[in-house]
Amino acid sequence: MTYVMVFLALAAGAIALALAVKGLVMLVGLPCPFCRHGKTTCFNKLAVNQKRSILQYFKDHEHRTPNVKCVFVCLGCKTVFDDFSGELRSMESNWCKVCNEQVFDCTLDNDSIKCTSCGTRYEWKTHEGSGFRFLMPPVDARLLDRCRYGHGVG
């Protein structure tokens, strides 16, 4: 019985710690992996016009509504990390929006970002309507609505 109580106490502590870290990330943000000067800001803290223009990209280009709880933006370099990015886990990888497999080396200087599982190519581009930079899949790609793995963000 004592072991069960200790286990439950440790589990409760781990959950509380995880929630505290998530809250801190939402409050403070993480350093931007690209400009190293700015911090990412969670979507809900953006100005209304910024939110609107970012959502317009998803509507126009990806034909989906992202999980905005998992969208972060660096206002310093105007880069959007969406619900398929590794923003909360590892900023060096993203999840393929077509097959949901991990895509590595998604740096700004990599001009051949490609999912090794399905072959989808990605490119960092600035969306004209918003002025923000997104990791864009091809316009004709058939995309998932949400990141489906537990180790993904969405």
Secondary structure as UniProt FT lines:
FT   HELIX           2..28
FT   TURN            33..35
FT   STRAND          39..42
FT   HELIX           43..45
FT   HELIX           48..57
FT   HELIX           58..62
FT   HELIX           68..70
FT   STRAND          72..74
FT   TURN            75..78
FT   STRAND          79..81
FT   TURN            83..84
FT   TURN            87..89
FT   TURN            91..92
FT   STRAND          93..95
FT   TURN            97..99
FT   STRAND          102..104
FT   TURN            108..109
FT   STRAND          113..114
FT   TURN            116..118
FT   STRAND          121..126
FT   TURN            128..130
FT   STRAND          133..136
FT   TURN            139..140
FT   TURN            150..151
//
